[in-house]
Amino acid sequence: MGFNNAAISVLVHSRQRCHTMFPHHKLDWNVKRLEKSLEKIPDDINSRLTYALALYSKGRFHDGGEPYFNKALTESRRVLQYEPANVKALLVAGASLVGLNRLDKAQETLERLLTQTDNQPEYYLAIGDLQWKQGLKHQAIRSFETTCRLAPKAWEGHALLGLLLKSRAEDLGYPKRMLERSQFHIVRALQFEAAGPIVALLTQTMGVCCLETGRLDDALTMFQKLQDHPHYKIKARYYLGLVAYHLGKYKNAILYLRQHQRDVPDNPRVHSRIGVCYLHLGEVEKAREACNRALAIAPGDPQARWTLGCALLEEGREEDATRIFRELLADVPEHAPAFQELARLRRNSGDRDWLLKALRSEVALHDRLPIESTSAGSGRTIQPRAATRERVHILLDAIGQTAARPEIAIIQAMALTTDEGLRFQLWETLLDQVAKARATTVTNWLRTPHKHYSADTGREVVAVASHIPESLLTGGLQLSEEDLRRSAVHRHGSTADIARHRAHIEDERNQARAWQALLLVAIGLQKSRTGRNLLVRWATEADEELANAARAALVLQGDQESVRPLRQHANRHKASHLLDHLLKNVAPTHYRASPRPVSGDEQLTCSICKKRSGEVDHMITGQGCAVCDRCLTTIARDRRKLRSEDPKVQCALSGTNCLESKGIFVFQEVAVSAECLEQSLGLLEREEIDRYLASC
């Protein structure tokens, strides 16, 4: 039995116009037409199937909800009475059962289609919906991605994938890359003429993603579109308040949040956010009142408690603020700002013992904590060990700002944990504290270089160079002949023997030149532009020995042009092994770069597959290397297999190693960092998002 005219008009017109998987155009009108057609010809199976598809579309995408899912299920089952193996009918039945939350029955129904729907995007959309309802968001994302691949111009798959990616990003703490993917698929859905109430939901989700990625002006545009929408205007006002807050427009934020309060008067988050705005405006009493209102509704609200504590601090009520911060941390241990305020208060009061005891306590607790758990305060998944490491960092920073020497306490704390990451954090802080303490003495030397210059003191300067202002290093280079004569007498004593006196002056000159050479190296280690200009001048104008010291400092900054004269000097003095050792340790600096995307450069060739720029979409380039988007996609697909744990392996594009990057992957002997992968994979998507937002 063939399709009747009503069925053809619904399916053909819908698919050709918008490339949709389900009917959406004039949906209510077409549903009524199909109802009348079925009253006349109740045995028309194809019309009934089309009717079931329209009912499901109304239920899933047009706020029809449960009544329409029930009708779609009924109609699809009637089709199955005549054709038990009808694929479309089974799809509608399974998808409708998902909509009705009858998940076990839905899975049983959809599993019957497993071997018959390899190229059916509707099947993967229904499976994705089912997995989403089951809480299997990762698998649901894969299913919706398959839907988008099979029906790239159908907005339904893009819309659901965009919404799910945002939901998953919320679970994971809003990673930027996932938010960008969400935005891309939402843009695709809107470009392919998404229809019905879901358009407003997509606009709101787009605004939230813009807010979380720092695109505040674009977020403002998205939420302003919803100000007059009957179902979304209340939330839009709340988000407009958040955007205004992040833009620093606190009065506007209060205005929007007050408008939101008229419809939702008992939302503690709104009261606490208003309190924060008043705190920024310096109206402490109003901030405290707003927080008390929030706490009257939700006594455990973390933001209200935190803001109230800050307001009390502004009023000088430190004891009350301390009590609130302690109670907040007892309920929400991962609340780092509250812990930071407690540490700051202890540091300001000079309570060194509290800081050191807290450090030992946090380090000792670390190994007994689970890697992941659910926060009792917020219900979100947290990493207790990561939160503890954050508190350790806060304590180390507070201890470092006190006059006390914390080295022994840090060494004792290292013995309380077996976690190598935490031990390394403590060890780095220990070295930093020792260097800072020594830098105080070294700084005094640099202020009076004529009294303290020598090869030994120069070595100490190099050891703590990162803690010394460059201006002091530059000033320490200034030594006069008169300084050398005075030092010869001061250090060696006066003598009537002219030859001996001249020998003493020559010794001092050698010490001064060693001092200057080492200061040039220290300047090179700081890698500043002004320092580089000074080194270039010394390499050009100074005598050979000091010029070579300046060139060695330039090599430390990655200057390969300085290697050749250094090599010649080393060969003359049979010291090539020393230069080789230097180059071995500093060569990676040469590759430090900010990788950038390039397209259209016909001379550029991929370092892996040797394709030219015109044969691929784009390439990511760093110094001396380029990798095309196709190779980067291959690396991303096989990243588990290609991951390297060798700390010596560095990204050929950026120069980062596995200690500085989220991951290093080696493909055909070319290493690429996770950050470069993300930059490439998200490039085309970001361009599409930018074009769409620019047109709004």
Secondary structure, DSSP 8 states (H G I E B T S, - for coil): ----HHHHHHHHHHHHHH--SS--TTHHHHHHHHHHHHHH-TT-HHHHHHHHHHHHHHHHHSS--HHHHHHHHHHHHHHHHH-TT-HHHHHHHHHHHHHTT-HHHHHHHHHTTTTT-TT-HHHHHHHHHHHHHTT-HHHHHHHHHHHHHHSTT-HHHHHHHHHHHHHHHHHTT--HHHHHHHHHHHHHHHHTT--STHHHHHHHHHHHHHHHTT-HHHHHHHHHTTTT-TTTHHHHHHHHHHHHHHTT-HHHHHHHHHHHHHH-TT-HHHHHHHHHHHHHTT-HHHHHHHHHHHHHH-TT-HHHHHHHHHHHHHTT-HHHHHHHHHHHHHH-TT-HHHHHHHHHHHHHTT-HHHHHHHHHHHHHHHTTS-SSEE-TTT--EE-HHHHHHHHHHHHHHHHHTSSS--HHHHHHHHTT---HHHHHHHHHHHHHHHHHHHHHHHHHHHHSHHHH-SHHHHHHHHHTGGGS-HHHHHHHT---HHHHHHHHHHHH---S-HHHHHHHHHHHHHHHHHHHHHHHHHHHHH--HHHHHHHHHHHHHS-HHHHHHHHHHHHHTT-GGGHHHHHHHHHHTT-HHHHHHHHHHHGGGGG----EEE-S-TT-B-TTT--BGGGSS-EEEETTEEEEHHHHHHHHHTHHHHEE--TT-B-TTT--BTTTSS-EEEETTEEEEHHHHHHHHTHHHHHHHHHHHHH-
